[in-house]
Amino acid sequence: MAGIVVKPRARILHGHDWVFSSEVLKVFGKPADGDVISLKDGKDHLIGSAIYNSRSQIVARRFSRRKQDLDLDFFKRRITQAAEYRTRRHLDPRLCRVVWSESDGLPGLIIDRYGDCFVMQTLTLAMDMRKDLIADAIEGGIGSMSNAPEAHATIIERNDAPVRKAEGLELRTNVLRGDAPARIEIEIEDVNFQLDLLHGQKTGFYLDQKRNYGIVAGFARDRRVLDCFTNQGAFALTCARAGASDVTGVEENSENIAAAKRNAAQNDLKVRWIEQDVFQFLRAAEKSGTQYDLIVLDPPSFTKTRSGLRDALRGYRELHMRAFKLLSKEGLLATFSCSHHVSDAAFSQTISDALVDARRSARRLRRFEQAPDHPVLPTIPETEYFKGVLLEMMPGR
């Protein structure tokens, strides 16, 4: 098997599963991009099998610590193991992230399940080259994923994520198996959502927030709620269902607003939808003296690269400062970040700075962590991206 020898201080020797181009001591056997290769240290010891792509900054991603090929049995085994892991943690096997890339030993592969529909992303070249094999493994293992075998499944590829360009891959969306319905319906916190899996955000919905919709809605009764970056209206609608006195959802994407309106009508829930940039809305609300008792900030990632961190933190600071100014005396703020490059410490400091800017004080009621169907590997910090806090304003300070 062709492969590479890593330098003595390569991060893969310290628990990580990636090899960067700067960490390669030598390449042997002329591997082709997308091949499975062997990884060796300077003493010719095997340290695992990996997928290879010379065009990527991450030239190798380890998926096994022994000699292993990417065949059908391998994919069936890893996908089944991933599904069983979620089942043991009492997650709904029919509405969850079944595979989360390196966290499930399948670098660059994401599989989200919505009932009988599976949405797949192949974000590395090797996985993309084997997507038909992966689809075979999904079809062959559906029964073990839910203890209730289905006759047919729909498998969709949502390979429109810009990160694919780093692997030299084009962007595409396609139906690999079965017939994709125009919309499917899921239920969260007694609210029904109609999803377009071919065109909705990411793989159709933000499954990483699924448990948090109910947690935040638990504080919404009799409160005036503002849901910023509402997307398809999940926080707004679950708060409305929970008995909020007034709910406003703000989102600049017209397609998302249209989806949110459909979901509201289907559930007979009243929400004021505003199609506008959130920062513009907050500035105008401050000038008009509008106040809210519960504000949700769930923005898209402010930066995908470390080089954009400074601008991202500046944006988070302004966003929080303006939200704090709109909160009532004992108002609540549920705020989230899905930017991996924004650390917990940086996020907390930015919130503290925004409190000072707004001349407000707050208590932290709880932290929000990454959902258990998005497991985190301590040795691979890139598997963790999600963070959030619930804050309560302190009156008279």
KEFI-419585 format. One line per field, with one value per residue (C-alpha): chain; residue in three letters; x, y, z. Coordinates in pm, 1 decimal. Example, Ala and Ser with C-alpha at 12.3 -4.5 7.8 and 13.67 -1.06 7.14 Angstrom:
// KEFI-419585
kette	c(A,A)
rest	c(ALA,SER)
u	c(1230.0,1367.0)
v	c(-450.0,-106.0)
w	c(780.0,714.0)
END
This chain:
// KEFI-419585
kette	c(A,A,A,A,A,A,A,A,A,A,A,A,A,A,A,A,A,A,A,A,A,A,A,A,A,A,A,A,A,A,A,A,A,A,A,A,A,A,A,A,A,A,A,A,A,A,A,A,A,A,A,A,A,A,A,A,A,A,A,A,A,A,A,A,A,A,A,A,A,A,A,A,A,A,A,A,A,A,A,A,A,A,A,A,A,A,A,A,A,A,A,A,A,A,A,A,A,A,A,A,A,A,A,A,A,A,A,A,A,A,A,A,A,A,A,A,A,A,A,A,A,A,A,A,A,A,A,A,A,A,A,A,A,A,A,A,A,A,A,A,A,A,A,A,A,A,A,A,A,A,A,A,A,A,A,A,A,A,A,A,A,A,A,A,A,A,A,A,A,A,A,A,A,A,A,A,A,A,A,A,A,A,A,A,A,A,A,A,A,A,A,A,A,A,A,A,A,A,A,A,A,A,A,A,A,A,A,A,A,A,A,A,A,A,A,A,A,A,A,A,A,A,A,A,A,A,A,A,A,A,A,A,A,A,A,A,A,A,A,A,A,A,A,A,A,A,A,A,A,A,A,A,A,A,A,A,A,A,A,A,A,A,A,A,A,A,A,A,A,A,A,A,A,A,A,A,A,A,A,A,A,A,A,A,A,A,A,A,A,A,A,A,A,A,A,A,A,A,A,A,A,A,A,A,A,A,A,A,A,A,A,A,A,A,A,A,A,A,A,A,A,A,A,A,A,A,A,A,A,A,A,A,A,A,A,A,A,A,A,A,A,A,A,A,A,A,A,A,A,A,A,A,A,A,A,A,A,A,A,A,A,A,A,A,A,A,A,A,A,A,A,A,A,A,A,A,A,A,A,A,A,A,A,A,A,A,A,A,A,A,A,A,A,A,A,A,A)
rest	c(MET,ALA,GLY,ILE,VAL,VAL,LYS,PRO,ARG,ALA,ARG,ILE,LEU,HIS,GLY,HIS,ASP,TRP,VAL,PHE,SER,SER,GLU,VAL,LEU,LYS,VAL,PHE,GLY,LYS,PRO,ALA,ASP,GLY,ASP,VAL,ILE,SER,LEU,LYS,ASP,GLY,LYS,ASP,HIS,LEU,ILE,GLY,SER,ALA,ILE,TYR,ASN,SER,ARG,SER,GLN,ILE,VAL,ALA,ARG,ARG,PHE,SER,ARG,ARG,LYS,GLN,ASP,LEU,ASP,LEU,ASP,PHE,PHE,LYS,ARG,ARG,ILE,THR,GLN,ALA,ALA,GLU,TYR,ARG,THR,ARG,ARG,HIS,LEU,ASP,PRO,ARG,LEU,CYS,ARG,VAL,VAL,TRP,SER,GLU,SER,ASP,GLY,LEU,PRO,GLY,LEU,ILE,ILE,ASP,ARG,TYR,GLY,ASP,CYS,PHE,VAL,MET,GLN,THR,LEU,THR,LEU,ALA,MET,ASP,MET,ARG,LYS,ASP,LEU,ILE,ALA,ASP,ALA,ILE,GLU,GLY,GLY,ILE,GLY,SER,MET,SER,ASN,ALA,PRO,GLU,ALA,HIS,ALA,THR,ILE,ILE,GLU,ARG,ASN,ASP,ALA,PRO,VAL,ARG,LYS,ALA,GLU,GLY,LEU,GLU,LEU,ARG,THR,ASN,VAL,LEU,ARG,GLY,ASP,ALA,PRO,ALA,ARG,ILE,GLU,ILE,GLU,ILE,GLU,ASP,VAL,ASN,PHE,GLN,LEU,ASP,LEU,LEU,HIS,GLY,GLN,LYS,THR,GLY,PHE,TYR,LEU,ASP,GLN,LYS,ARG,ASN,TYR,GLY,ILE,VAL,ALA,GLY,PHE,ALA,ARG,ASP,ARG,ARG,VAL,LEU,ASP,CYS,PHE,THR,ASN,GLN,GLY,ALA,PHE,ALA,LEU,THR,CYS,ALA,ARG,ALA,GLY,ALA,SER,ASP,VAL,THR,GLY,VAL,GLU,GLU,ASN,SER,GLU,ASN,ILE,ALA,ALA,ALA,LYS,ARG,ASN,ALA,ALA,GLN,ASN,ASP,LEU,LYS,VAL,ARG,TRP,ILE,GLU,GLN,ASP,VAL,PHE,GLN,PHE,LEU,ARG,ALA,ALA,GLU,LYS,SER,GLY,THR,GLN,TYR,ASP,LEU,ILE,VAL,LEU,ASP,PRO,PRO,SER,PHE,THR,LYS,THR,ARG,SER,GLY,LEU,ARG,ASP,ALA,LEU,ARG,GLY,TYR,ARG,GLU,LEU,HIS,MET,ARG,ALA,PHE,LYS,LEU,LEU,SER,LYS,GLU,GLY,LEU,LEU,ALA,THR,PHE,SER,CYS,SER,HIS,HIS,VAL,SER,ASP,ALA,ALA,PHE,SER,GLN,THR,ILE,SER,ASP,ALA,LEU,VAL,ASP,ALA,ARG,ARG,SER,ALA,ARG,ARG,LEU,ARG,ARG,PHE,GLU,GLN,ALA,PRO,ASP,HIS,PRO,VAL,LEU,PRO,THR,ILE,PRO,GLU,THR,GLU,TYR,PHE,LYS,GLY,VAL,LEU,LEU,GLU,MET,MET,PRO,GLY,ARG)
u	c(0.0,130.5,157.4,338.8,588.9,507.6,752.0,843.1,627.8,321.1,-6.1,-118.5,148.6,-29.5,-384.3,-516.5,-624.0,-510.0,-180.4,-113.1,111.8,375.6,390.4,484.4,840.4,812.5,559.8,614.5,440.0,287.8,-61.4,-339.1,-574.0,-866.3,-668.0,-645.5,-286.3,-79.5,63.9,405.0,628.1,1000.3,1077.5,863.4,589.3,235.3,19.6,-294.5,-482.6,-592.6,-757.5,-524.9,-559.1,-247.8,-461.4,-584.7,-396.0,-495.8,-326.6,-425.8,-710.6,-677.5,-986.1,-830.0,-525.0,-465.3,-450.0,-801.5,-968.4,-1284.2,-1509.5,-1882.4,-1839.9,-1637.3,-1904.1,-2184.6,-1998.8,-1908.0,-2252.3,-2425.7,-2193.9,-2271.3,-2646.9,-2626.9,-2430.3,-2718.3,-2978.7,-2795.5,-2820.1,-3198.0,-3193.9,-3467.1,-3298.4,-3534.0,-3453.8,-3087.1,-2737.5,-2644.3,-2281.8,-2066.8,-1743.2,-1428.6,-1636.6,-1765.8,-1445.2,-1566.2,-1371.4,-1565.9,-1892.1,-2210.0,-2543.4,-2860.3,-3178.5,-3531.5,-3758.6,-3709.0,-3495.6,-3118.8,-2926.3,-2557.9,-2263.1,-1928.6,-1685.3,-1362.0,-1250.7,-1219.9,-1571.7,-1710.3,-1554.1,-1727.8,-2070.1,-2247.8,-2083.0,-2193.2,-2548.4,-2538.3,-2427.7,-2711.6,-2968.0,-2824.9,-2823.5,-3150.8,-3313.8,-3035.2,-3057.0,-3414.9,-3508.6,-3787.0,-3673.6,-3822.2,-3867.9,-3723.7,-3520.6,-3450.0,-3085.3,-3002.3,-2659.3,-2639.6,-2290.2,-2333.0,-2108.4,-1827.3,-1578.2,-1573.3,-1370.8,-1072.9,-1074.6,-1101.6,-1466.5,-1750.8,-2077.2,-2386.2,-2722.4,-2873.6,-3101.1,-2888.5,-3155.9,-3533.8,-3777.4,-3730.9,-4060.8,-4113.4,-4136.1,-4126.4,-4275.9,-4109.8,-4236.5,-4039.3,-4195.2,-4548.8,-4471.3,-4481.7,-4219.9,-4225.9,-3873.9,-3730.0,-3431.7,-3302.5,-3295.5,-3324.4,-3037.0,-2746.5,-2916.3,-3266.8,-3283.5,-3060.8,-3066.3,-2791.6,-3050.2,-3325.8,-3317.9,-3258.7,-3585.8,-3777.1,-3537.3,-3566.5,-3942.9,-3972.7,-3896.4,-4129.1,-4471.6,-4623.8,-4304.8,-4243.7,-4005.3,-3766.3,-3607.6,-3315.1,-3187.2,-3507.0,-3431.9,-3742.3,-3889.0,-3806.8,-3735.9,-4015.3,-4274.8,-4182.8,-4197.6,-4537.1,-4659.0,-4530.3,-4750.1,-4541.9,-4753.1,-4594.9,-4337.9,-4132.4,-3901.5,-3637.8,-3460.0,-3316.4,-3350.1,-3681.9,-3702.8,-3656.0,-3924.2,-4162.4,-4090.8,-4143.5,-4477.5,-4587.6,-4489.7,-4676.5,-4991.8,-4976.2,-4956.7,-5205.5,-4948.3,-4923.4,-4578.2,-4479.2,-4227.6,-3987.0,-3766.3,-3470.6,-3103.5,-3088.1,-2837.6,-3057.0,-3362.0,-3188.9,-3068.7,-3417.7,-3576.1,-3338.6,-3429.2,-3800.5,-3760.1,-3896.0,-3834.7,-3847.0,-3850.7,-3670.5,-3431.0,-3278.4,-2957.0,-2879.6,-2675.3,-2501.4,-2128.1,-1956.3,-1628.1,-1514.6,-1144.1,-909.4,-813.6,-1170.4,-1183.1,-1128.6,-1415.1,-1635.9,-1577.6,-1650.0,-1979.9,-2071.3,-1993.6,-2220.3,-2495.4,-2499.7,-2468.0,-2775.3,-2970.5,-2887.8,-3022.0,-3357.9,-3409.3,-3649.7,-3525.0,-3530.0,-3520.2,-3351.5,-3101.2,-3039.0,-2734.0,-2543.6,-2234.2,-2166.6,-1823.5,-1551.9,-1283.8,-1468.5,-1362.4,-1570.0,-1334.5,-1354.0,-1733.5,-1768.0,-1533.4,-1724.1,-2051.1,-1888.3,-1759.6,-2106.1,-2261.4,-2017.2,-2098.8,-2471.6,-2428.3,-2615.5,-2546.5,-2652.2,-2644.5,-2571.1,-2852.8,-2709.3,-2473.9,-2578.6,-2354.7,-2324.9,-2603.8,-2511.2,-2570.9,-2281.8,-2021.3,-1694.6,-1351.6,-1116.4,-817.6,-979.9,-1101.1,-1244.3,-1528.5,-1660.0,-1812.9,-2129.6,-2162.8,-2425.9,-2547.1,-2872.9,-2841.6,-3082.7,-3061.5,-3014.8,-3246.3,-3125.5,-2759.7)
v	c(0.0,345.6,596.6,874.8,906.2,1183.5,1416.3,1352.1,1634.8,1576.3,1620.8,1270.0,1134.8,1318.4,1191.9,1391.0,1210.9,1468.9,1512.4,1854.9,1900.5,2064.7,1749.7,1506.5,1374.8,1174.1,1008.5,652.2,430.6,712.5,730.2,885.9,1147.1,970.4,652.8,474.8,500.0,375.3,617.0,553.1,725.2,780.2,432.3,263.4,175.3,166.3,429.3,373.4,387.8,719.4,882.5,1087.8,1410.5,1597.9,1893.5,1959.5,2131.6,1826.8,1564.8,1263.3,1185.3,869.3,648.6,339.0,262.4,-61.8,-165.7,-119.3,-61.4,136.8,-143.9,-209.7,-411.8,-129.5,132.3,-94.5,-158.1,204.7,342.1,76.5,149.0,519.3,455.4,220.8,482.9,728.5,468.0,385.4,751.9,742.2,967.5,938.5,718.4,851.4,1219.1,1275.2,1303.8,940.7,1006.8,1300.6,1277.7,1212.7,1164.9,839.9,736.1,847.1,1164.3,1401.6,1202.7,1346.3,1163.7,1317.7,1115.3,1249.3,945.6,739.8,1013.5,1024.6,1338.4,1278.8,1513.3,1384.9,1664.3,1479.3,1345.2,983.2,978.0,1152.1,889.8,618.5,778.6,499.8,246.2,451.5,461.9,81.7,61.2,289.9,83.6,-237.6,-114.2,75.7,-192.2,-193.7,184.6,184.5,-173.7,-141.8,-216.8,-10.4,-138.2,169.6,476.7,803.7,910.9,1269.1,1423.7,1785.0,1855.4,2229.6,2315.9,2555.9,2355.4,2097.6,2341.8,2287.2,1923.3,2020.6,1911.4,2078.1,2171.9,1965.9,1852.0,1529.8,1235.6,921.2,666.3,662.6,945.8,1270.0,1423.8,1794.7,1837.6,1610.5,1674.9,1640.4,1722.4,1898.1,2016.3,1967.6,2184.0,2039.8,2157.7,2106.3,2066.9,2088.3,1854.8,1949.5,2323.6,2394.8,2507.0,2260.7,1917.7,2062.7,2161.5,2253.9,1922.3,2043.4,2270.3,2011.5,1969.0,2341.9,2450.1,2295.3,2425.2,2785.0,2753.9,2647.4,3009.6,3169.8,3164.9,3514.7,3671.9,3896.2,3694.8,3805.2,3529.9,3669.0,3476.0,3273.8,3066.1,2846.6,2972.5,2689.5,2893.2,3138.7,2868.7,2654.6,2965.7,3055.0,2701.0,2730.8,3032.9,3340.9,3657.1,3794.5,3650.6,3819.6,3635.1,3823.0,3673.8,3835.1,3529.3,3546.6,3169.4,3103.7,3359.2,3191.3,2852.7,2999.6,3144.5,2807.2,2636.5,2895.1,2856.7,2478.6,2490.6,2777.6,2983.0,3360.0,3507.9,3844.3,3768.5,4040.7,3999.9,4221.1,4217.8,4147.2,4422.9,4680.1,4554.0,4577.5,4931.6,5041.7,4864.5,5043.1,5382.0,5309.0,5196.4,4845.1,4590.6,4211.9,3962.8,3683.5,3723.8,3436.3,3493.7,3196.2,3339.6,3143.6,3099.7,3438.7,3290.2,2968.0,3052.5,3157.8,3467.3,3597.1,3563.4,3931.3,4046.6,3768.1,3874.0,4234.0,4122.3,3911.4,4201.8,4444.2,4183.2,4113.0,4475.5,4569.1,4270.7,4359.2,4710.0,4569.7,4333.9,4415.6,4444.0,4069.8,3965.0,3650.5,3604.9,3265.7,3304.3,3056.0,3033.5,2766.7,2904.6,2652.2,2920.2,3117.0,2944.5,2925.9,3173.9,3419.5,3388.9,3449.1,3747.5,3898.1,3866.4,4028.4,4314.9,4362.7,4378.4,4656.3,4838.8,4812.1,4903.3,4592.3,4310.0,3948.8,3608.2,3293.6,3040.0,2756.2,2652.1,2492.2,2216.7,2029.2,1776.2,1412.2,1310.8,1547.6,1384.0,1559.8,1396.7,1567.6,1485.9,1650.4,1996.3,2052.9,1812.8,2074.7,2391.2,2460.2,2666.0,2878.3,3032.7,3144.1,3473.3,3656.2,4032.4,4175.3,4466.9,4773.1,4737.9)
w	c(0.0,-89.8,189.0,366.6,647.1,891.8,1060.4,1426.5,1561.9,1344.6,1533.3,1435.6,1673.1,1954.4,1904.1,1609.7,1290.2,1033.8,853.7,702.3,401.7,621.7,837.2,557.2,569.2,246.9,16.4,-105.6,-362.2,-571.7,-415.3,-622.4,-481.0,-314.1,-242.8,88.6,209.8,500.7,754.6,908.5,1157.3,1109.7,1244.8,976.7,1227.7,1091.0,1262.7,1059.5,731.3,587.5,289.5,70.7,-126.8,-235.6,-347.3,6.3,285.4,491.9,277.8,488.9,729.9,936.6,966.6,1126.8,1338.3,1146.4,782.8,645.1,310.0,237.7,118.9,160.3,479.7,634.1,560.3,681.9,1005.7,1077.4,989.3,1198.8,1491.7,1461.5,1457.3,1756.8,1951.0,1908.1,1999.8,2325.1,2415.8,2367.2,2062.0,1803.9,1540.7,1273.0,1332.0,1404.4,1265.8,1208.2,1106.3,1213.5,1015.0,1221.1,1535.2,1383.0,1209.9,865.7,780.9,561.9,570.6,721.3,720.4,861.3,884.2,845.3,870.3,553.4,394.3,439.6,348.3,285.1,250.1,120.7,202.8,124.2,-212.3,-99.2,45.1,-261.9,-487.8,-283.4,-235.6,-425.0,-197.2,103.9,-32.2,-62.2,301.8,412.9,227.0,367.3,725.3,759.9,973.0,1231.1,1250.6,1381.1,1473.2,1216.5,862.1,583.0,230.8,61.7,148.9,-21.9,-20.7,-116.3,-157.5,-38.6,-160.3,-192.4,104.3,2.1,212.8,-71.1,-280.2,-47.8,-163.9,-530.8,-545.6,-733.7,-563.2,-641.3,-508.2,-631.5,-549.2,-530.0,-440.8,-429.8,-493.9,-305.8,-192.2,-252.1,125.9,427.1,769.6,1108.9,1458.4,1731.6,2058.4,1925.0,1622.4,1270.2,1023.3,648.7,511.6,163.1,184.5,-159.2,-101.4,273.1,495.5,516.5,508.0,545.7,912.6,1207.2,1392.0,1628.2,1794.7,1821.1,2200.5,2262.7,2099.9,2389.4,2654.7,2536.9,2480.5,2844.6,2941.4,2686.7,2853.9,2880.7,2745.7,2446.5,2230.9,1956.0,1747.4,1546.9,1243.4,1270.8,959.8,921.3,1247.4,1488.3,1801.7,1724.2,1666.1,1965.4,2185.6,2040.1,2110.4,2467.5,2536.7,2459.1,2465.0,2146.8,1905.6,1634.7,1395.8,1194.4,892.3,579.1,353.7,167.6,112.9,484.3,570.2,327.1,489.9,837.3,731.9,595.2,917.0,1123.7,914.3,931.7,1313.2,1351.0,1541.7,1534.8,1474.3,1329.1,1053.1,941.7,635.9,720.6,813.1,1186.9,1264.0,1086.9,1273.7,1612.7,1548.4,1447.8,1747.1,1982.3,1835.7,1873.5,2236.0,2173.4,2449.1,2470.6,2756.5,2568.9,2277.8,2081.4,1885.2,1659.8,1371.9,1098.1,1137.0,1136.9,1014.2,848.9,884.3,1161.1,960.8,992.4,1371.7,1453.0,1231.6,1368.8,1728.7,1634.4,1484.3,1788.3,2019.6,1834.3,1801.3,2175.6,2277.7,2075.4,2206.0,2567.6,2513.4,2401.1,2693.8,2975.7,3335.8,3398.5,3035.2,2906.5,2625.6,2463.9,2243.7,2028.7,1813.2,1550.3,1457.1,1542.1,1540.7,1809.8,2131.0,2448.3,2611.7,2321.1,2304.2,2679.5,2668.3,2376.3,2569.4,2873.8,2660.2,2511.7,2859.3,2948.5,2623.9,2695.2,3065.5,3172.3,3418.1,3381.2,3545.5,3352.0,3396.0,3186.6,2909.7,2583.9,2450.0,2125.7,2075.4,2153.9,1791.7,1707.6,1939.0,2016.2,2016.9,2266.5,2045.4,1741.7,1845.7,1496.7,1586.0,1830.0,1690.6,1889.5,2207.3,2376.1,2701.2,2859.8,3045.1,3276.4,3308.8,3659.3,3738.7,3928.2,3832.9)
END
